[in-house]
Amino acid sequence: MTISITHRDPAALGGYGSILVRQRRDHARLDRMMNCWLAGGSDDELDALWQDIVQLVFSHAFAEETVLWPVLRRVAPGGEELTGRVEEEHQAINELVAQVEKSPDDPRRAEWIRQAFTLIRQDIRDEEDELLPHLREAFGDRRLRRIGAVWEAVRATAPTRPHPGVPRRPPGNAVRGVPLSLFDRLRDLAPAGGSAARRVAFTAFAAAGAAAAVSRVVRATARRPKGR
């Protein structure tokens, strides 16, 4: 029986650099932001908060699908079924958020956002209770921290907006997603002024490095699934 990572001490999950602690940190941040949105505020405040939520949701999910789920399919009993269910949740969130983004003046927009929050919370529960514990069972602390570093690099250069047509699995998600990531981050950074172009150029450079790192970690975990 797997043990949920939700309330476990960071030391028991491989330390603060561990992929499990990094995942949980993002989940907690998402939960706080969703609660803030539901508490209400001015239209401008809620729009800005919604954009922050969207950027975190999609970069986080892309890194999961690129780095974590291929590893889980190798080491977890029933890994194909487990990751397939979460991929379906990700796709449903993707399509719902895309609908919200395309319909800024639709009176149903707030309800669609609430529906997206429900799906995101269910996705968090499935990951923390069912998927991520398998990584704790399969790998030692050093390997969890190594995977965490790769996941963080990919998340930092991943798409930040919904793209329902992008495949959910590598290599297709990387082939389609990396060019979209550059476009997304250009849009995210455009209001920041003259430094935007430099930061987008850095994103392109980092994305190439992240792709190489993903390849290395997947090969390493495939060779030594029980390594410390």
MINU-645024 format. One record per residue: residue number from 0; residue in three letters; x, y, z of N, C-alpha, C, O in turn. Coordinates in steps of 0.2 Angstrom, whole numbers, plus 5000, padded with zeros to 4 digits. Example, Ala and Ser with C-alpha at 12.3 -4.5 7.8 and 13.67 -1.06 7.14 Angstrom:
2
SITE  resi  resn   n.x   n.y   n.z  ca.x  ca.y  ca.z   c.x   c.y   c.z   o.x   o.y   o.z
SITE     0   Ala  5066  4972  5039  5062  4978  5039  5066  4984  5039  5071  4983  5042
SITE     1   Ser  5064  4989  5035  5068  4995  5036  5064  5000  5039  5067  5006  5040
//
This chain:
228
SITE  resi  resn   n.x   n.y   n.z  ca.x  ca.y  ca.z   c.x   c.y   c.z   o.x   o.y   o.z
SITE     0   Met  5004  4994  5000  5000  5000  5000  5004  5006  5000  5009  5007  5004
SITE     1   Thr  5003  5011  4996  5007  5017  4995  5005  5022  5001  4999  5022  5003
SITE     2   Ile  5009  5026  5003  5008  5031  5008  5008  5038  5005  5013  5040  5002
SITE     3   Ser  5003  5042  5006  5003  5048  5003  5009  5053  5005  5011  5052  5011
SITE     4   Ile  5011  5057  5001  5016  5061  5003  5014  5068  5006  5018  5072  5008
SITE     5   Thr  5007  5069  5006  5005  5075  5008  5007  5078  5015  5009  5084  5016
SITE     6   His  5007  5074  5020  5009  5076  5027  5016  5073  5029  5017  5073  5035
SITE     7   Arg  5020  5070  5025  5026  5067  5027  5031  5073  5028  5031  5078  5024
SITE     8   Asp  5036  5072  5033  5041  5077  5034  5046  5077  5028  5047  5072  5025
SITE     9   Pro  5048  5083  5026  5053  5083  5020  5059  5078  5020  5061  5076  5015
SITE    10   Ala  5061  5077  5026  5067  5073  5027  5065  5066  5025  5069  5062  5022
SITE    11   Ala  5059  5064  5026  5056  5057  5024  5055  5057  5017  5054  5051  5014
SITE    12   Leu  5055  5062  5013  5054  5062  5006  5060  5064  5002  5060  5065  4996
SITE    13   Gly  5066  5064  5005  5072  5065  5002  5075  5072  5002  5080  5073  4999
SITE    14   Gly  5072  5076  5007  5075  5082  5008  5072  5088  5003  5068  5086  4999
SITE    15   Tyr  5074  5094  5004  5070  5100  5001  5071  5100  4994  5067  5103  4990
SITE    16   Gly  5077  5097  4991  5078  5097  4984  5075  5091  4980  5075  5091  4974
SITE    17   Ser  5072  5087  4984  5068  5081  4981  5063  5082  4977  5059  5087  4978
SITE    18   Ile  5062  5078  4972  5056  5080  4967  5049  5079  4971  5045  5083  4969
SITE    19   Leu  5049  5075  4976  5043  5075  4980  5041  5081  4984  5035  5083  4984
SITE    20   Val  5046  5084  4987  5045  5090  4991  5044  5096  4986  5040  5100  4987
SITE    21   Arg  5047  5096  4980  5046  5101  4975  5039  5101  4972  5036  5106  4972
SITE    22   Gln  5037  5095  4971  5030  5094  4969  5025  5097  4974  5020  5100  4972
SITE    23   Arg  5026  5094  4980  5021  5096  4985  5021  5104  4986  5016  5107  4988
SITE    24   Arg  5027  5107  4986  5028  5114  4986  5023  5118  4981  5020  5123  4983
SITE    25   Asp  5024  5116  4975  5020  5119  4969  5012  5118  4971  5008  5122  4970
SITE    26   His  5011  5112  4973  5003  5110  4974  5001  5115  4980  4995  5117  4979
SITE    27   Ala  5005  5116  4985  5003  5120  4991  5002  5127  4988  4997  5131  4990
SITE    28   Arg  5006  5130  4984  5006  5136  4981  4999  5137  4977  4996  5142  4977
SITE    29   Leu  4998  5132  4973  4992  5132  4969  4986  5132  4973  4981  5136  4972
SITE    30   Asp  4986  5129  4978  4980  5128  4983  4979  5135  4986  4973  5138  4986
SITE    31   Arg  4984  5139  4988  4984  5145  4991  4981  5150  4986  4977  5154  4987
SITE    32   Met  4984  5150  4980  4981  5155  4975  4974  5154  4973  4970  5158  4972
SITE    33   Met  4972  5147  4972  4965  5146  4971  4960  5148  4976  4955  5151  4975
SITE    34   Asn  4962  5147  4983  4958  5150  4988  4958  5158  4988  4953  5160  4989
SITE    35   Cys  4963  5161  4986  4963  5168  4986  4958  5170  4980  4955  5175  4981
SITE    36   Trp  4959  5167  4975  4954  5169  4969  4947  5168  4971  4943  5172  4970
SITE    37   Leu  4945  5162  4975  4938  5161  4977  4936  5166  4982  4930  5167  4983
SITE    38   Ala  4941  5169  4986  4939  5174  4991  4937  5180  4988  4934  5184  4991
SITE    39   Gly  4938  5181  4982  4936  5187  4978  4941  5193  4978  4946  5193  4982
SITE    40   Gly  4939  5198  4974  4944  5204  4974  4941  5208  4968  4936  5207  4965
SITE    41   Ser  4945  5213  4966  4944  5217  4960  4945  5213  4954  4948  5208  4954
SITE    42   Asp  4942  5215  4948  4943  5212  4942  4950  5211  4940  4952  5206  4938
SITE    43   Asp  4954  5217  4941  4961  5217  4939  4965  5212  4943  4969  5208  4941
SITE    44   Glu  4963  5212  4950  4967  5207  4954  4965  5200  4953  4970  5196  4953
SITE    45   Leu  4959  5198  4951  4957  5192  4950  4960  5189  4943  4962  5184  4942
SITE    46   Asp  4960  5194  4938  4963  5192  4932  4971  5191  4932  4973  5186  4929
SITE    47   Ala  4974  5195  4936  4981  5194  4937  4983  5187  4941  4987  5184  4939
SITE    48   Leu  4979  5186  4946  4979  5180  4950  4978  5174  4945  4981  5169  4946
SITE    49   Trp  4973  5174  4941  4971  5169  4937  4977  5167  4932  4978  5161  4931
SITE    50   Gln  4980  5172  4929  4986  5171  4925  4991  5168  4928  4995  5164  4925
SITE    51   Asp  4993  5170  4935  4998  5166  4938  4996  5159  4939  5001  5155  4939
SITE    52   Ile  4990  5158  4941  4988  5151  4942  4989  5147  4935  4992  5141  4935
SITE    53   Val  4987  5150  4930  4988  5146  4923  4995  5145  4922  4997  5139  4919
SITE    54   Gln  4999  5150  4923  5006  5149  4921  5009  5143  4925  5013  5139  4923
SITE    55   Leu  5008  5143  4932  5010  5138  4936  5007  5131  4934  5011  5126  4934
SITE    56   Val  5001  5130  4933  4998  5124  4931  5001  5121  4925  5003  5115  4925
SITE    57   Phe  5002  5125  4920  5004  5122  4914  5012  5120  4914  5014  5115  4911
SITE    58   Ser  5016  5124  4917  5023  5123  4917  5024  5117  4922  5028  5113  4920
SITE    59   His  5020  5116  4927  5021  5111  4932  5019  5104  4928  5022  5099  4929
SITE    60   Ala  5013  5104  4925  5011  5098  4922  5015  5096  4916  5016  5090  4915
SITE    61   Phe  5018  5101  4912  5022  5099  4907  5029  5095  4909  5031  5090  4906
SITE    62   Ala  5031  5098  4915  5037  5095  4918  5036  5088  4920  5040  5083  4920
SITE    63   Glu  5030  5087  4923  5028  5080  4926  5027  5075  4920  5030  5070  4920
SITE    64   Glu  5024  5078  4914  5023  5073  4909  5030  5072  4905  5031  5066  4902
SITE    65   Thr  5035  5076  4905  5041  5075  4902  5046  5071  4906  5050  5067  4903
SITE    66   Val  5046  5073  4913  5051  5070  4917  5048  5064  4921  5051  5059  4921
SITE    67   Leu  5043  5065  4925  5041  5060  4930  5037  5054  4927  5038  5049  4929
SITE    68   Trp  5032  5056  4923  5028  5050  4921  5031  5045  4917  5030  5039  4918
SITE    69   Pro  5036  5046  4913  5040  5041  4910  5043  5036  4915  5044  5030  4914
SITE    70   Val  5046  5040  4920  5050  5036  4925  5045  5032  4929  5046  5026  4930
SITE    71   Leu  5039  5034  4931  5034  5031  4934  5031  5025  4930  5030  5019  4933
SITE    72   Arg  5031  5025  4924  5029  5020  4920  5034  5014  4920  5032  5008  4919
SITE    73   Arg  5040  5015  4921  5045  5010  4922  5045  5007  4929  5046  5001  4929
SITE    74   Val  5044  5011  4934  5045  5008  4941  5039  5006  4945  5040  5003  4950
SITE    75   Ala  5033  5009  4943  5027  5008  4947  5023  5003  4945  5022  5002  4939
SITE    76   Pro  5020  4998  4949  5015  4993  4947  5009  4997  4944  5007  5001  4948
SITE    77   Gly  5007  4995  4938  5001  4998  4936  5003  5006  4933  4998  5010  4933
SITE    78   Gly  5009  5007  4932  5011  5014  4931  5008  5017  4924  5006  5023  4924
SITE    79   Glu  5007  5012  4919  5003  5015  4913  4996  5017  4915  4994  5022  4912
SITE    80   Glu  4993  5013  4919  4986  5015  4920  4986  5021  4925  4982  5026  4924
SITE    81   Leu  4990  5022  4930  4990  5028  4934  4992  5034  4930  4988  5039  4931
SITE    82   Thr  4997  5034  4926  4999  5040  4923  4994  5042  4917  4993  5047  4916
SITE    83   Gly  4991  5037  4914  4986  5038  4909  4980  5042  4912  4977  5046  4909
SITE    84   Arg  4978  5040  4918  4972  5043  4922  4974  5051  4923  4970  5055  4922
SITE    85   Val  4980  5052  4925  4982  5059  4927  4983  5063  4920  4981  5069  4920
SITE    86   Glu  4985  5060  4915  4986  5063  4908  4979  5065  4906  4978  5070  4903
SITE    87   Glu  4974  5061  4907  4967  5063  4905  4964  5069  4909  4961  5073  4907
SITE    88   Glu  4966  5069  4916  4965  5075  4920  4968  5081  4917  4965  5086  4917
SITE    89   His  4974  5081  4915  4978  5086  4913  4975  5089  4906  4974  5095  4905
SITE    90   Gln  4973  5084  4902  4970  5086  4896  4963  5090  4897  4961  5095  4894
SITE    91   Ala  4959  5087  4902  4953  5090  4903  4954  5098  4906  4950  5102  4904
SITE    92   Ile  4959  5098  4910  4961  5105  4913  4963  5109  4907  4961  5115  4907
SITE    93   Asn  4967  5107  4903  4969  5111  4897  4964  5113  4893  4963  5119  4891
SITE    94   Glu  4959  5109  4891  4953  5111  4887  4949  5116  4890  4946  5121  4887
SITE    95   Leu  4948  5115  4897  4943  5120  4901  4947  5127  4901  4943  5132  4900
SITE    96   Val  4953  5127  4903  4957  5133  4903  4957  5137  4896  4956  5143  4896
SITE    97   Ala  4958  5133  4891  4958  5136  4884  4951  5139  4883  4951  5144  4880
SITE    98   Gln  4946  5136  4885  4939  5139  4884  4938  5145  4888  4936  5150  4886
SITE    99   Val  4941  5145  4894  4941  5152  4898  4945  5157  4895  4943  5163  4894
SITE   100   Glu  4951  5155  4892  4955  5160  4889  4952  5163  4883  4953  5169  4881
SITE   101   Lys  4948  5159  4879  4945  5161  4873  4939  5165  4874  4936  5168  4869
SITE   102   Ser  4936  5165  4880  4930  5168  4881  4930  5173  4887  4927  5172  4892
SITE   103   Pro  4934  5179  4886  4935  5183  4892  4928  5187  4894  4928  5189  4900
SITE   104   Asp  4923  5187  4890  4917  5191  4892  4911  5186  4893  4906  5189  4894
SITE   105   Asp  4912  5180  4892  4907  5175  4893  4905  5175  4901  4909  5175  4905
SITE   106   Pro  4898  5176  4902  4896  5176  4909  4897  5169  4913  4896  5169  4919
SITE   107   Arg  4899  5164  4909  4900  5158  4912  4907  5157  4914  4909  5152  4917
SITE   108   Arg  4911  5162  4913  4919  5162  4914  4920  5160  4921  4925  5155  4922
SITE   109   Ala  4917  5163  4926  4919  5162  4933  4917  5155  4935  4921  5151  4939
SITE   110   Glu  4912  5152  4932  4910  5145  4934  4915  5140  4930  4917  5135  4933
SITE   111   Trp  4917  5142  4924  4922  5138  4921  4929  5137  4925  4932  5132  4926
SITE   112   Ile  4930  5143  4928  4936  5144  4932  4936  5139  4938  4940  5136  4940
SITE   113   Arg  4930  5140  4942  4928  5135  4947  4929  5128  4946  4931  5124  4949
SITE   114   Gln  4926  5126  4940  4927  5119  4938  4934  5117  4937  4936  5112  4938
SITE   115   Ala  4938  5122  4934  4945  5120  4933  4948  5119  4940  4953  5115  4940
SITE   116   Phe  4947  5123  4945  4950  5122  4951  4948  5115  4954  4952  5112  4957
SITE   117   Thr  4942  5113  4953  4940  5107  4955  4944  5101  4952  4946  5096  4956
SITE   118   Leu  4945  5102  4946  4949  5097  4942  4957  5097  4945  4960  5092  4945
SITE   119   Ile  4959  5103  4946  4966  5104  4948  4967  5101  4955  4972  5097  4956
SITE   120   Arg  4962  5102  4959  4962  5099  4966  4962  5091  4966  4965  5088  4970
SITE   121   Gln  4958  5088  4961  4958  5081  4961  4964  5078  4958  4966  5073  4960
SITE   122   Asp  4967  5082  4953  4974  5080  4951  4979  5080  4956  4983  5075  4956
SITE   123   Ile  4979  5085  4960  4984  5085  4966  4983  5079  4970  4988  5076  4972
SITE   124   Arg  4977  5078  4972  4976  5072  4976  4978  5065  4973  4981  5061  4977
SITE   125   Asp  4976  5064  4967  4979  5058  4964  4986  5058  4963  4989  5052  4964
SITE   126   Glu  4990  5063  4962  4997  5063  4962  5000  5062  4969  5004  5058  4969
SITE   127   Glu  4998  5066  4974  5001  5065  4980  4999  5058  4984  5003  5056  4988
SITE   128   Asp  4993  5056  4983  4991  5050  4986  4993  5043  4982  4993  5038  4985
SITE   129   Glu  4993  5043  4976  4994  5037  4972  5000  5037  4967  5003  5032  4967
SITE   130   Leu  5002  5042  4964  5008  5042  4959  5014  5043  4963  5019  5039  4962
SITE   131   Leu  5015  5049  4966  5021  5051  4969  5024  5046  4974  5030  5045  4974
SITE   132   Pro  5020  5043  4978  5023  5038  4983  5027  5033  4980  5032  5030  4983
SITE   133   His  5026  5031  4974  5029  5026  4970  5037  5028  4969  5041  5024  4969
SITE   134   Leu  5038  5034  4968  5045  5037  4967  5049  5036  4974  5054  5034  4974
SITE   135   Arg  5045  5037  4979  5048  5036  4986  5050  5029  4987  5056  5028  4990
SITE   136   Glu  5046  5025  4985  5047  5017  4986  5053  5015  4981  5057  5010  4983
SITE   137   Ala  5054  5018  4975  5058  5016  4970  5065  5018  4971  5070  5015  4969
SITE   138   Phe  5066  5025  4973  5072  5028  4973  5075  5031  4980  5071  5032  4984
SITE   139   Gly  5081  5031  4981  5084  5034  4987  5084  5042  4986  5082  5045  4981
SITE   140   Asp  5087  5045  4992  5086  5052  4992  5090  5055  4987  5088  5060  4984
SITE   141   Arg  5096  5053  4985  5100  5056  4980  5097  5056  4974  5097  5061  4970
SITE   142   Arg  5094  5051  4972  5091  5050  4965  5085  5055  4965  5083  5058  4960
SITE   143   Leu  5081  5055  4971  5075  5060  4971  5077  5067  4970  5074  5071  4967
SITE   144   Arg  5083  5069  4973  5085  5076  4972  5087  5077  4965  5086  5082  4962
SITE   145   Arg  5091  5072  4962  5093  5073  4955  5087  5074  4950  5087  5078  4946
SITE   146   Ile  5082  5069  4951  5076  5070  4947  5073  5077  4948  5070  5080  4944
SITE   147   Gly  5073  5079  4955  5070  5085  4956  5073  5091  4953  5070  5096  4950
SITE   148   Ala  5080  5091  4952  5083  5096  4949  5082  5096  4941  5081  5102  4938
SITE   149   Val  5081  5091  4938  5079  5090  4931  5072  5093  4930  5071  5097  4926
SITE   150   Trp  5068  5091  4934  5061  5093  4934  5060  5100  4935  5056  5104  4931
SITE   151   Glu  5064  5103  4939  5064  5111  4940  5066  5114  4934  5064  5119  4932
SITE   152   Ala  5072  5112  4931  5074  5115  4925  5069  5114  4919  5068  5119  4915
SITE   153   Val  5066  5109  4918  5061  5108  4913  5055  5113  4915  5052  5116  4910
SITE   154   Arg  5052  5113  4921  5047  5117  4923  5048  5125  4921  5044  5128  4919
SITE   155   Ala  5055  5127  4922  5056  5134  4921  5056  5136  4914  5057  5142  4913
SITE   156   Thr  5056  5131  4909  5056  5133  4902  5050  5130  4899  5050  5129  4892
SITE   157   Ala  5045  5127  4902  5040  5124  4899  5034  5129  4897  5034  5135  4899
SITE   158   Pro  5030  5127  4893  5024  5131  4891  5020  5133  4897  5020  5130  4902
SITE   159   Thr  5017  5139  4896  5014  5142  4902  5006  5144  4901  5003  5147  4905
SITE   160   Arg  5004  5141  4895  4997  5142  4893  4994  5136  4890  4998  5131  4888
SITE   161   Pro  4988  5136  4890  4985  5129  4887  4986  5128  4880  4985  5133  4876
SITE   162   His  4987  5122  4878  4988  5120  4871  4985  5113  4870  4989  5108  4870
SITE   163   Pro  4979  5113  4869  4975  5106  4869  4978  5101  4864  4977  5095  4865
SITE   164   Gly  4981  5104  4859  4983  5100  4853  4990  5097  4854  4992  5092  4850
SITE   165   Val  4994  5099  4860  5000  5096  4861  5000  5089  4864  4996  5088  4869
SITE   166   Pro  5003  5084  4862  5003  5077  4865  5005  5078  4872  5008  5082  4874
SITE   167   Arg  5002  5073  4876  5004  5072  4883  5010  5069  4884  5012  5069  4890
SITE   168   Arg  5013  5065  4879  5019  5061  4881  5025  5063  4877  5024  5065  4871
SITE   169   Pro  5031  5062  4879  5037  5063  4875  5038  5057  4870  5035  5052  4871
SITE   170   Pro  5041  5059  4865  5044  5065  4863  5040  5070  4860  5042  5076  4859
SITE   171   Gly  5034  5068  4858  5029  5073  4855  5028  5079  4859  5027  5085  4856
SITE   172   Asn  5027  5079  4865  5026  5085  4869  5032  5090  4869  5031  5096  4869
SITE   173   Ala  5038  5087  4869  5044  5092  4869  5044  5095  4862  5046  5101  4861
SITE   174   Val  5043  5091  4856  5044  5093  4850  5039  5099  4848  5040  5104  4845
SITE   175   Arg  5033  5098  4851  5027  5103  4850  5028  5108  4855  5026  5114  4854
SITE   176   Gly  5030  5106  4861  5029  5111  4867  5034  5116  4867  5033  5122  4869
SITE   177   Val  5041  5114  4866  5046  5119  4867  5045  5125  4862  5046  5131  4865
SITE   178   Pro  5044  5125  4856  5042  5131  4852  5037  5135  4855  5037  5141  4855
SITE   179   Leu  5031  5132  4857  5026  5135  4860  5028  5139  4867  5025  5144  4869
SITE   180   Ser  5032  5135  4871  5035  5138  4877  5038  5145  4876  5037  5150  4879
SITE   181   Leu  5042  5145  4870  5045  5152  4869  5040  5157  4867  5041  5163  4870
SITE   182   Phe  5035  5155  4864  5030  5160  4862  5026  5162  4868  5025  5168  4869
SITE   183   Asp  5024  5157  4872  5021  5159  4879  5025  5164  4883  5022  5168  4885
SITE   184   Arg  5031  5162  4884  5035  5166  4888  5036  5173  4885  5037  5178  4889
SITE   185   Leu  5037  5174  4879  5037  5180  4876  5031  5184  4878  5031  5190  4879
SITE   186   Arg  5025  5181  4877  5019  5185  4879  5019  5186  4887  5016  5192  4889
SITE   187   Asp  5021  5182  4891  5021  5183  4898  5026  5189  4900  5024  5193  4904
SITE   188   Leu  5032  5189  4896  5037  5194  4898  5036  5201  4894  5039  5206  4896
SITE   189   Ala  5032  5201  4889  5031  5207  4885  5030  5214  4889  5033  5219  4887
SITE   190   Pro  5026  5214  4894  5025  5220  4898  5031  5222  4902  5031  5228  4904
SITE   191   Ala  5036  5218  4902  5041  5219  4907  5046  5224  4904  5051  5227  4908
SITE   192   Gly  5046  5226  4898  5050  5231  4895  5056  5228  4891  5056  5222  4888
SITE   193   Gly  5062  5232  4890  5067  5230  4886  5070  5224  4888  5074  5221  4884
SITE   194   Ser  5070  5222  4894  5074  5216  4896  5070  5209  4894  5073  5204  4894
SITE   195   Ala  5064  5210  4891  5060  5204  4889  5064  5200  4884  5064  5194  4885
SITE   196   Ala  5066  5203  4879  5070  5199  4874  5076  5195  4876  5077  5189  4874
SITE   197   Arg  5079  5198  4881  5085  5195  4884  5083  5189  4888  5086  5183  4888
SITE   198   Arg  5077  5190  4892  5075  5184  4896  5072  5178  4891  5073  5172  4893
SITE   199   Val  5069  5180  4886  5066  5175  4881  5072  5171  4878  5072  5165  4877
SITE   200   Ala  5078  5175  4876  5083  5171  4873  5086  5167  4878  5088  5161  4877
SITE   201   Phe  5087  5169  4885  5089  5164  4890  5085  5158  4891  5087  5153  4892
SITE   202   Thr  5078  5159  4890  5073  5153  4890  5075  5148  4885  5075  5142  4886
SITE   203   Ala  5076  5151  4879  5078  5146  4873  5084  5142  4875  5084  5136  4873
SITE   204   Phe  5089  5145  4877  5096  5142  4879  5094  5137  4884  5097  5131  4884
SITE   205   Ala  5090  5139  4890  5089  5134  4895  5085  5128  4893  5086  5123  4895
SITE   206   Ala  5080  5129  4888  5076  5124  4886  5080  5119  4883  5079  5113  4884
SITE   207   Ala  5085  5120  4879  5090  5115  4876  5093  5111  4881  5094  5105  4881
SITE   208   Gly  5096  5115  4886  5099  5111  4892  5094  5107  4895  5096  5101  4897
SITE   209   Ala  5088  5109  4897  5083  5105  4900  5082  5099  4896  5081  5093  4899
SITE   210   Ala  5081  5099  4890  5080  5093  4885  5085  5088  4886  5084  5082  4887
SITE   211   Ala  5091  5090  4886  5097  5086  4887  5097  5083  4894  5098  5077  4894
SITE   212   Ala  5095  5086  4899  5095  5084  4906  5090  5078  4906  5091  5073  4910
SITE   213   Val  5084  5080  4903  5078  5075  4903  5081  5068  4901  5080  5063  4903
SITE   214   Ser  5084  5068  4895  5087  5062  4892  5091  5059  4896  5091  5052  4897
SITE   215   Arg  5096  5062  4900  5100  5059  4904  5097  5056  4910  5098  5050  4912
SITE   216   Val  5092  5059  4913  5089  5056  4919  5085  5050  4918  5084  5046  4922
SITE   217   Val  5081  5051  4912  5077  5045  4910  5081  5039  4909  5080  5033  4911
SITE   218   Arg  5087  5040  4905  5092  5034  4904  5094  5031  4911  5095  5025  4912
SITE   219   Ala  5096  5036  4915  5099  5034  4922  5094  5030  4926  5096  5025  4929
SITE   220   Thr  5088  5032  4926  5083  5029  4930  5081  5022  4927  5079  5017  4931
SITE   221   Ala  5081  5022  4920  5080  5015  4917  5085  5010  4919  5084  5004  4919
SITE   222   Arg  5091  5012  4919  5097  5008  4921  5097  5005  4928  5098  4999  4929
SITE   223   Arg  5095  5010  4932  5096  5008  4940  5090  5010  4943  5090  5015  4947
SITE   224   Pro  5084  5007  4943  5078  5009  4946  5078  5009  4953  5074  5012  4957
SITE   225   Lys  5083  5005  4956  5083  5005  4964  5089  5009  4967  5091  5008  4972
SITE   226   Gly  5093  5013  4962  5099  5016  4964  5098  5021  4970  5092  5024  4970
SITE   227   Arg  5103  5022  4974  5102  5027  4980  5105  5033  4977  5105  5038  4981
//
